[in-house]
Amino acid sequence: MNAWKQIVAGAVAAVTVSAGAQVPATPSVAELAFKDGKTHFRSGEPMMLEVTYRAGREGCFLVSDTTPSPMDVVEVTPTDGTFRWMQGNGNGSDASGWGKLQGNKSAVMRLTLNDLYRFDEKGTYTVRVRTSHLRCGEFGKAKPEELTTNAVSFDVEPFAVADERALAESLEQQIRASKNEREADRLAKELEYLPGDDATRAKLSLTLNEKTFYPFGVDLGDSLWIARNREMVVKTLEQAIADPAQVDGASFIPMVLELKRNQTKPSVQCCIAQGAKEPDNVAAQYMHEVALSLPQRTGESRIRAALSVFEADARAAETNPALTADYQKAREIVVTHFDEINEYSVETVLRVYGKYLEDRRLVPDLQRLIDHSSGIFTNNRVEAMKQLQKIEPQGLDLDLVQEACTDHPAMIKDVRDLTATETLPHVDECLGTRLRQILAQPVGTRMDLRLDRTMEYIARFSDGSLAPEVLKAYVGRDPSDRRWSQTARGAALCYLMRWDTKDASPLLAEVMPDGVKPDQFVLFSVVAPAMPSAVGLRTYFRQWIETHGSDAGQVVYLLSQIGNAKDREFLKQRLEVLHEKGESGFSKEDGRLEVELVTAQIRGRTWDFSGDRGKEISRSECETAECKTYFRVE
């Protein structure tokens, strides 16, 4: 919807305040007017207000936000004949824009009145705005100055029925014929404000039969909230929910629930999954109707309806027998027609509901995703591999080789632990070739992401054959070479510590907390691709922790990210050594170290004792005030 706009043009951009003569302080003002001086409107026409701010002194600025602003109260009188369809004033953020104002300059912010009010009766109305956008003083600390604008009167008359019908039909035709998404959205905004029945039919038509610019539909905004005939909207959407001809009728359930429960639009949408454990609630009944329609559906309508039922009932069906039949029917369709799931949806289905889809019949479809998803669909491959790991892990190593050698591999954290295999020798050739191609580019070439990923995959999956090349490239890199980001450097150190600990240890020492070039982000990148069996790194970190006492907190964390059960026991022993100081001997540094040691006892990459067990560990192990405060130990 239209909203308070970003501060406009040069008047609102940050400006340099002149160091000349001081401007005497005078009251700041905010003046209200309709854009272009227009004060006569037909109901449903955009009513654009402009608030002009003039600061009374130097050092003032405006803060803007993105929705009908909580920093503004828009008052319209009389209230008879109006309907405030938007609940409250919105939920804007003060952080989206700001600009300085000079004492003798002005700036304008705009609001479309239709974004808050619908006008149902002919009449003369008056509007004024109480606004808190103006601040004077230090940015971030200055308190808002509430200003009240002048009142402005305007006239509203109803659209002639025939005129609104013609306009609504024309707008729908133009939207459907449009080849430009931005233009179609602009036309939809014009249609959105029209409140009459004919306009509502056009809105419903575009809702039930979307105009799309794949994969997105034209944005109809809050069209159905602004519609005057609420009964028509609800009845039409209710009929569409379980209509087999409606591709995605279940998606209308949240809207129908909101329209029935609230006269004005709430700030937070309801969720069809809320309360789905209760078989007699309205949302569950709607979803049951969708489930009953599944046998009559085919193609995209079938898979999308089945997904809606499956996702709504999956968790609740475990404890609610009333939902079991619907859930099982939907799940069977999802499994047997998995290849029909939209490519933009399959990642979420697997990531969120994978535990309910551990079925070997999915293996061919999962393999297809791994073999043929590319570009922006990297996460489809990732989730497919994770699902295969659960139901048929044989052959996954070959998939990981394929992933490592693709032009756009997944982030290392997503595939690092999908196999217990320590090296995949088949990746050496492709990764070595890519590394040489990247490093053959001139210094300063912006290819850091490719080097990041390449080096991370080398660190995780390559054997030691590339160690001489990596060592030479790391040591000989130009400090200005942007390809060698912190991620690339960390991954290189990780790899070298695995296969050439003697030469790598001095290089790692440089970036440690006590090194000549300490860099915690490089260190985090060292452990990101590391295997728990990374003996060189683990040994190095353990020795460092033993010799650095209370300053070892960061390295305690690093060890927990690559350690195994023996490392957890080592960290437990360090905690016991710390406790030997006794309460009277603890320093603040000891407290910070204890926080890291206790955290490491609870969570590590290869262990997780969070939840109640974690609370028990923190209660029994925390002795310093810092640790008790951090874990809220009473």
Residue pairs with C-beta under 8 A, 6 or more apart in sequence:
1 67
1 68
1 112
1 115
1 189
1 192
1 221
1 222
2 46
2 48
2 111
2 112
2 114
2 115
2 189
3 65
3 66
3 67
3 68
3 69
3 90
3 92
3 111
3 112
3 115
4 64
4 65
4 66
4 67
4 68
4 69
4 72
4 92
4 109
4 110
4 111
4 133
5 64
5 109
5 110
6 12
6 64
6 96
6 97
7 13
7 62
7 64
7 97
7 98
7 99
7 107
7 109
8 107
8 108
8 109
8 110
11 99
11 105
11 106
11 107
11 108
12 62
12 97
12 99
12 107
12 108
13 99
14 99
14 100
15 99
15 100
15 102
15 105
17 58
17 59
17 100
17 102
18 102
22 58
23 57
23 58
23 102
23 103
23 104
24 57
25 56
25 57
26 56
26 57
26 103
27 56
28 53
28 54
28 55
28 56
28 57
28 60
28 134
28 136
28 145
28 147
29 53
29 54
29 56
29 147
30 51
30 52
30 53
30 54
30 129
30 131
30 134
30 147
30 148
30 149
31 51
31 52
31 54
31 149
31 150
32 49
32 50
32 51
32 52
32 127
32 128
32 129
32 149
32 150
32 151
32 152
33 49
33 50
33 52
33 152
34 47
34 48
34 49
34 50
34 152
34 154
35 48
35 49
35 50
35 110
39 152
39 153
39 154
39 155
40 154
40 155
40 157
41 47
41 119
41 154
41 155
41 156
41 157
42 156
42 157
42 158
42 159
42 163
43 118
43 119
43 120
43 156
43 157
43 158
43 159
43 195
44 114
44 159
44 164
44 193
44 194
44 195
44 196
44 199
45 193
46 112
46 114
46 190
46 193
47 112
47 113
47 114
47 154
48 110
48 111
48 112
48 113
49 110
49 111
49 112
49 113
49 127
49 129
49 152
50 108
50 109
50 110
51 108
51 109
51 110
51 111
51 129
51 131
51 133
51 149
52 106
52 107
52 108
53 62
53 101
53 106
53 107
53 108
53 109
53 133
53 134
53 147
54 101
54 105
54 106
55 101
55 102
55 103
55 105
55 134
55 136
56 103
57 103
57 136
58 102
58 103
59 100
59 136
59 137
60 100
60 101
60 103
60 134
60 135
60 136
61 98
61 99
61 100
61 101
61 134
61 135
61 136
61 139
61 142
62 98
62 99
62 101
62 107
62 109
62 133
62 134
62 135
63 71
63 94
63 95
63 97
63 98
63 133
63 135
63 144
64 96
64 97
64 98
64 109
64 133
65 71
65 92
65 93
65 94
65 95
65 96
65 97
66 92
66 93
66 96
67 90
67 91
67 92
68 74
68 86
68 89
68 90
68 92
68 111
68 115
68 116
69 89
69 90
69 92
69 111
69 131
69 133
70 88
70 89
70 90
70 91
70 92
71 92
71 94
71 131
71 132
71 133
71 144
72 89
72 111
72 129
72 130
72 131
72 132
72 133
73 89
73 129
73 130
73 131
74 89
74 111
74 113
74 116
74 117
74 127
74 129
75 127
75 128
75 129
75 130
76 82
76 113
76 117
76 125
76 126
76 127
77 125
77 126
78 123
78 125
80 121
80 123
81 119
81 120
81 121
81 122
81 123
81 125
81 156
82 117
82 118
82 119
82 120
82 121
82 125
83 117
83 118
83 119
83 120
83 228
84 116
84 117
84 118
84 264
85 116
85 117
85 118
85 222
85 225
85 226
85 264
85 265
86 115
86 116
86 222
86 225
86 264
86 265
87 262
87 264
87 265
87 266
87 267
88 267
89 116
90 267
91 267
98 139
99 107
101 107
109 133
111 129
113 127
114 193
114 226
118 195
118 226
118 228
119 125
119 156
120 195
120 228
121 156
121 158
122 156
122 157
122 158
123 155
123 156
124 153
124 154
124 155
124 156
125 153
125 154
125 155
125 156
126 151
126 152
126 153
126 154
127 151
127 152
127 154
128 148
128 149
128 150
128 151
128 152
129 148
129 149
130 146
130 147
130 148
130 149
131 146
131 147
131 148
131 149
132 144
132 145
132 146
132 147
133 144
134 144
134 145
134 147
135 142
135 143
135 144
135 145
136 142
136 145
137 143
159 167
159 194
159 196
161 196
161 198
164 194
164 196
164 198
164 199
165 196
165 198
167 194
167 199
168 191
168 194
168 196
168 198
168 199
168 201
168 202
169 198
169 202
171 187
171 188
171 190
171 191
171 202
172 191
172 202
172 205
172 206
174 187
175 184
175 187
175 188
175 191
175 206
175 211
175 218
176 206
176 211
178 184
178 187
178 211
181 213
181 216
181 218
184 211
184 213
184 218
185 218
185 219
188 206
188 218
188 219
188 220
188 221
188 223
189 219
189 221
191 199
191 202
191 203
191 206
191 220
191 223
192 203
192 220
192 221
192 222
192 223
192 226
193 226
194 226
195 226
195 227
195 228
196 228
197 228
197 229
197 232
199 227
200 224
200 227
200 228
200 229
200 232
200 233
201 232
203 220
203 223
203 224
203 227
204 224
204 232
204 233
204 236
204 237
206 218
206 220
207 220
207 223
207 224
207 237
207 252
208 236
208 240
208 246
210 217
210 218
211 217
211 218
212 218
215 342
215 344
222 265
224 233
224 237
224 255
224 259
225 259
225 264
225 265
227 233
230 259
233 259
234 256
234 259
234 260
237 252
237 255
237 256
237 259
238 256
238 286
240 246
240 249
240 252
241 249
241 250
241 252
241 253
241 256
241 286
241 289
241 290
242 249
242 286
242 289
242 290
242 292
242 293
243 249
243 293
244 293
244 296
244 297
244 301
245 301
246 301
247 300
247 301
247 304
248 301
248 304
248 305
248 308
249 290
249 305
250 272
250 286
250 287
250 290
250 304
250 305
250 308
250 309
250 312
251 308
253 272
253 283
253 286
253 287
254 269
254 270
254 271
254 272
256 286
257 270
257 272
257 282
257 283
258 265
258 266
258 269
258 270
260 282
261 270
270 283
272 283
272 286
272 287
272 312
273 311
273 312
273 315
273 316
274 283
275 281
275 283
275 284
276 283
276 284
276 287
276 312
276 313
276 316
276 320
276 323
277 316
277 319
277 320
278 284
279 320
279 322
279 323
283 312
284 312
284 323
287 308
287 309
287 312
287 313
287 326
288 326
290 305
290 308
290 309
291 309
291 325
291 326
291 329
291 330
293 305
294 302
294 305
294 306
294 309
294 329
294 330
294 333
297 305
299 340
300 340
302 333
302 337
302 340
303 333
303 334
303 337
303 340
303 341
304 342
305 330
306 329
306 330
306 333
306 334
306 337
307 330
307 334
307 341
307 345
307 349
308 330
309 326
309 327
309 329
309 330
310 327
310 330
310 331
310 333
310 334
310 353
310 356
311 349
311 352
311 353
313 323
313 326
313 327
313 330
314 327
314 331
314 353
314 356
316 323
317 323
317 324
317 326
317 327
317 328
331 356
331 357
334 341
334 349
334 357
335 357
335 359
335 361
335 362
336 361
338 362
338 365
339 365
339 368
341 349
343 373
343 377
343 380
346 369
346 380
346 383
347 377
347 379
347 380
347 382
347 383
349 357
350 357
350 383
350 384
350 386
350 387
351 379
351 383
351 386
354 383
354 386
354 387
354 390
357 387
358 387
358 390
358 391
359 391
360 391
360 392
362 387
362 391
363 388
363 391
363 392
366 384
366 385
366 387
366 388
367 384
367 388
367 399
369 380
369 381
369 383
369 384
370 381
370 384
370 385
370 388
370 399
370 402
370 403
371 402
373 380
373 381
373 384
374 406
374 408
375 408
378 408
378 409
378 410
379 410
379 414
381 403
381 410
382 410
382 414
382 415
385 396
385 399
385 400
385 403
385 415
385 418
386 418
388 395
388 396
388 399
389 396
389 418
389 419
393 419
396 418
396 419
397 419
397 421
397 424
400 415
400 418
400 419
400 424
400 461
401 424
401 426
401 427
401 461
403 409
403 410
403 415
404 424
404 427
404 430
404 431
404 457
404 461
405 427
405 430
405 431
409 415
409 453
409 457
411 453
412 453
412 456
412 457
412 459
412 460
412 491
412 528
412 529
413 528
416 460
416 528
416 529
417 605
422 531
422 533
423 461
423 462
423 463
424 461
424 462
425 463
427 457
427 458
427 461
427 462
428 462
428 463
428 465
428 466
431 454
431 457
431 458
431 461
431 462
431 466
432 462
432 465
432 466
432 469
434 450
434 454
435 451
435 454
435 455
435 458
435 466
435 469
435 470
435 473
436 469
438 447
438 450
438 451
438 454
438 483
439 451
439 473
439 483
441 447
441 483
443 478
443 480
443 481
444 480
444 481
444 482
445 482
445 483
446 482
446 483
447 483
448 482
448 483
448 484
448 485
448 487
448 488
451 483
451 484
451 485
451 488
452 485
452 487
452 488
452 491
455 470
455 487
455 488
455 491
455 492
455 495
456 487
456 491
456 528
456 529
457 529
458 466
458 470
458 491
458 495
459 491
459 492
459 494
459 495
459 498
459 529
459 530
460 529
460 530
460 531
462 495
463 499
464 498
464 499
464 500
466 495
467 495
467 496
467 499
467 500
470 492
470 495
470 496
471 496
471 500
471 503
471 504
473 492
474 484
474 489
474 492
474 493
474 496
474 507
475 507
477 484
486 519
486 521
486 522
486 525
487 525
487 528
488 525
489 511
489 522
489 525
490 521
490 522
490 523
490 524
490 525
490 526
490 527
490 528
491 525
491 526
491 528
491 529
493 504
493 507
493 508
493 511
493 522
493 526
494 525
494 526
494 527
494 528
494 529
494 530
494 534
494 537
495 529
496 503
496 504
496 507
497 504
497 505
497 508
497 526
497 534
497 536
497 537
497 540
498 530
498 531
498 534
498 535
498 536
498 537
501 536
501 539
501 540
504 536
505 536
505 540
508 526
508 540
509 515
510 516
510 517
511 517
511 518
511 519
511 522
511 523
512 518
512 523
512 544
512 555
513 520
513 548
513 551
513 554
513 555
514 548
514 551
520 554
523 554
523 558
524 558
526 537
526 558
527 537
527 558
527 561
527 562
530 537
530 561
530 562
531 562
532 562
532 563
532 564
532 605
532 606
533 564
534 562
537 562
538 559
538 562
538 563
538 567
541 555
541 558
541 559
541 562
542 559
542 567
542 570
544 552
544 555
545 552
545 555
545 556
545 559
545 571
545 574
546 574
548 555
549 593
550 578
550 587
550 589
550 590
550 592
550 593
551 589
551 593
552 574
552 593
552 596
553 592
553 593
553 595
553 596
553 597
554 596
556 571
556 574
556 593
556 596
556 597
556 600
557 596
557 599
557 600
559 567
559 570
559 571
559 600
560 567
560 568
560 571
560 599
560 600
560 603
560 604
560 605
561 604
561 605
562 605
563 570
563 571
563 604
563 605
563 606
564 606
565 606
565 607
567 604
568 600
568 601
568 604
568 607
571 597
571 600
571 601
572 601
574 597
575 594
575 597
575 598
575 601
575 621
578 590
578 593
578 594
578 597
579 623
581 590
583 623
583 624
586 594
586 623
586 624
586 625
588 626
590 624
591 624
591 625
591 626
591 627
592 626
594 621
594 622
594 623
594 624
594 626
594 627
595 626
595 627
595 630
595 631
597 621
598 617
598 618
598 621
598 622
598 627
598 631
601 609
601 617
601 621
602 608
602 609
602 610
602 613
602 614
602 617
602 618
603 609
603 610
603 614
609 617
615 631
618 627
618 631
618 633
619 631
619 633
621 627
622 628
622 630
622 631
622 633
627 633
628 634
